[in-house]
Amino acid sequence: MARPDYLARVRAAKYDLRFCSRTEQPEMFRRYKAAQAEASRLSGYSEQELEAAIARDFADWVKQERLPKPPKRRR
């Protein structure tokens, strides 16, 4: 079953937010929240419900899309 476009936009925004540079984080967070709000409006689910659903399969989505994994950050 194909995923709705609005979910793809939320996942892409989450990917960008998660793996962007520190200086890009405020803009990427704004984009993520906008995509999340749009998906909530279109789907009828709350932003929290969508976040929980996306979090469960985010790693699988990254693999399916064949997106690169960034290098691990040193702490």
N, C-alpha and C positions, 0 to 999 in steps of 0.2 A: 504494500500500500504506500503510495507516495505521500510524503509529508507536505502539509500546507506551506505555501510560500512564506507566510508570516512567521512560522516556526523556524524556517531556514534563516530568515533575517535575524531572529533573536539569537540563534546558535552562532551565526557568523559574527554578530556584535559581541557575544560573550567570548568567542575565540579571540577577537581583536583586543578586547579589554584584558583578557587574561595574559596575553603574550605581547602586549605593547610595552614601549619604554615608559619609564616613570613620568617623563615630561608629557607624554600623550594620554596618560590615564584620565585626567579630567574630561577631555573631549570624548574619549572612548566610553567612559562611564555615562556621559550624557546620551550618546548614541545608543548604548545598550538599554538605558531606561526608556528612551523613546520607542525603540523596537519592541520592548516588553509591554509598554502601554498600548501600542497599536495591536499587538497580538491579543492582549487581554480584551480590548474592545471588539475585535473581530471574532474571537472564539467564544466569548461569554464566560471565560474562566478568569479567576483573579490572577494578579501578577504573581502572588505567592504560589498558587497552584501550578502555574506555568513554570516558574523557577524550579520547583520541586521535580516536575516531570522532566524538564530539560537536564537538570543535574544528574538524574539517574542514568541517562544514556549519552551524556556529552562525550565521554571518551570513545564510545562506539561510533558516534557520529564523526568525530575527528578521523578515525580509522577509515570509515566508509568513504569519506570525502578525500581521503589520501592527503590530508593536510600535514605539513611538516611539523615535527615536534621541535620546539626551541630548545637550546641547551639548558640544562638545569642550572639554576642560580646557586651560587655559593652563599651560605649564610654566615 
